[in-house]
Amino acid sequence: MRQGYSSRLAALDYTVCLHSEVFVTTQGGNFPHFLMGHRRYIYGGHAKTIKPDKRKLALLFDNPNIRWEVFKQQMKDMLHHSDQKGIELKKPGASLYTFPMPDCMCKQEEARSRNCSSGKCMMF
């Protein structure tokens, strides 16, 4: 890697992950938390994010004799488990960066629309 380009490459990485159809996170830290939160915000909470079981994934990658069909089935099982979780809702104390909007944003918007149409709208 050339000197002085790490910030540009990180920005490119972030942009590609942000606009990808699916984001697979395999690490902790600020990058995936900011990215998941940004994806939730711009896609209204409906961005596909897969968080595989890191221990199982490490075991799969560590096995040099694994066959493609076995690897593929294990990944499908992890994806199915991730799909079963559904849309994550913010838990008390969860990061604002990971969950940038309230759980009931649609209900708040409906209430705001009703109040504005009845002449009770206040702008801050």
C-alpha positions as CSV (number, residue, x, y, z in Angstrom):
1,M,0.0,0.0,0.0
2,R,1.3,3.4,-0.8
3,Q,2.0,5.9,2.0
4,G,-0.6,8.5,2.7
5,Y,-3.6,6.7,1.1
6,S,-4.9,4.8,4.1
7,S,-7.6,7.4,4.8
8,R,-8.7,7.4,1.2
9,L,-8.9,3.6,1.2
10,A,-10.8,3.6,4.4
11,A,-13.3,6.1,2.9
12,L,-13.6,3.9,-0.2
13,D,-14.2,0.8,2.0
14,Y,-16.8,2.6,4.0
15,T,-18.6,3.9,0.9
16,V,-18.7,0.4,-0.8
17,C,-19.9,-1.3,2.4
18,L,-22.5,1.5,2.9
19,H,-24.1,1.1,-0.5
20,S,-23.8,-2.7,-0.8
21,E,-26.8,-4.9,-0.9
22,V,-25.6,-6.9,2.1
23,F,-23.0,-6.1,4.7
24,V,-21.2,-8.9,6.6
25,T,-19.5,-7.7,9.8
26,T,-16.8,-9.9,11.4
27,Q,-15.2,-7.4,13.8
28,G,-16.1,-5.2,16.6
29,G,-15.0,-1.6,16.9
30,N,-16.3,1.7,15.6
31,F,-16.2,1.0,11.8
32,P,-19.0,-1.7,11.8
33,H,-21.1,0.2,14.4
34,F,-21.0,3.4,12.5
35,L,-21.7,1.6,9.3
36,M,-24.6,-0.5,10.6
37,G,-26.1,2.7,12.1
38,H,-25.7,4.6,8.8
39,R,-27.2,1.8,6.8
40,R,-30.1,1.6,9.2
41,Y,-30.7,5.3,8.9
42,I,-30.5,5.6,5.1
43,Y,-32.5,2.4,4.5
44,G,-35.1,3.0,7.2
45,G,-34.0,0.1,9.3
46,H,-34.1,-2.4,6.4
47,A,-30.5,-2.9,5.4
48,K,-29.4,-6.5,5.3
49,T,-26.6,-7.0,7.8
50,I,-25.2,-10.4,8.6
51,K,-23.3,-10.9,11.8
52,P,-22.0,-14.5,11.6
53,D,-20.9,-16.4,14.7
54,K,-17.2,-15.5,14.8
55,R,-16.1,-18.7,16.5
56,K,-17.8,-20.9,14.0
57,L,-16.5,-18.8,11.1
58,A,-12.9,-19.0,12.5
59,L,-13.2,-22.8,12.8
60,L,-14.5,-23.0,9.2
61,F,-11.6,-20.8,7.9
62,D,-9.1,-22.7,10.0
63,N,-10.0,-26.1,8.4
64,P,-7.9,-26.6,5.3
65,N,-9.7,-29.8,4.5
66,I,-13.2,-28.4,4.4
67,R,-15.2,-29.2,1.3
68,W,-17.1,-26.4,-0.5
69,E,-20.5,-28.0,0.1
70,V,-19.9,-28.2,3.8
71,F,-18.7,-24.6,4.0
72,K,-21.6,-23.4,2.0
73,Q,-24.1,-25.3,4.2
74,Q,-22.5,-23.9,7.4
75,M,-22.7,-20.3,5.9
76,K,-26.4,-20.9,5.0
77,D,-27.1,-22.0,8.5
78,M,-25.5,-18.9,9.9
79,L,-27.4,-16.7,7.4
80,H,-30.7,-18.4,8.4
81,H,-29.9,-17.7,12.1
82,S,-29.2,-14.1,11.3
83,D,-32.5,-13.9,9.3
84,Q,-34.5,-15.3,12.2
85,K,-33.4,-12.4,14.4
86,G,-35.2,-10.0,12.1
87,I,-34.8,-6.2,12.3
88,E,-32.9,-5.4,15.5
89,L,-34.5,-2.9,17.8
90,K,-32.5,-0.6,20.0
91,K,-31.9,-2.0,23.5
92,P,-31.5,0.3,26.5
93,G,-27.9,1.5,26.6
94,A,-27.2,0.5,23.0
95,S,-24.9,2.7,21.0
96,L,-26.4,5.7,19.3
97,Y,-24.1,5.1,16.4
98,T,-25.4,1.6,15.9
99,F,-29.0,2.6,16.3
100,P,-29.3,6.2,15.1
101,M,-33.1,6.4,15.1
102,P,-35.8,5.6,17.6
103,D,-37.6,2.2,17.3
104,C,-40.9,3.8,16.6
105,M,-39.8,6.5,14.1
106,C,-42.8,5.7,11.8
107,K,-45.2,6.2,14.7
108,Q,-43.6,9.5,15.6
109,E,-43.9,10.7,12.0
110,E,-47.6,9.7,12.0
111,A,-48.2,11.7,15.2
112,R,-46.3,14.7,13.8
113,S,-48.4,14.6,10.6
114,R,-51.7,14.5,12.6
115,N,-50.6,17.4,14.8
116,C,-49.5,19.5,11.8
117,S,-52.8,18.9,10.0
118,S,-54.8,19.9,13.1
119,G,-52.8,23.2,13.4
120,K,-50.8,22.0,16.4
121,C,-47.5,21.7,14.6
122,M,-44.4,23.3,16.2
123,M,-41.1,23.5,14.5
124,F,-37.9,23.5,16.6
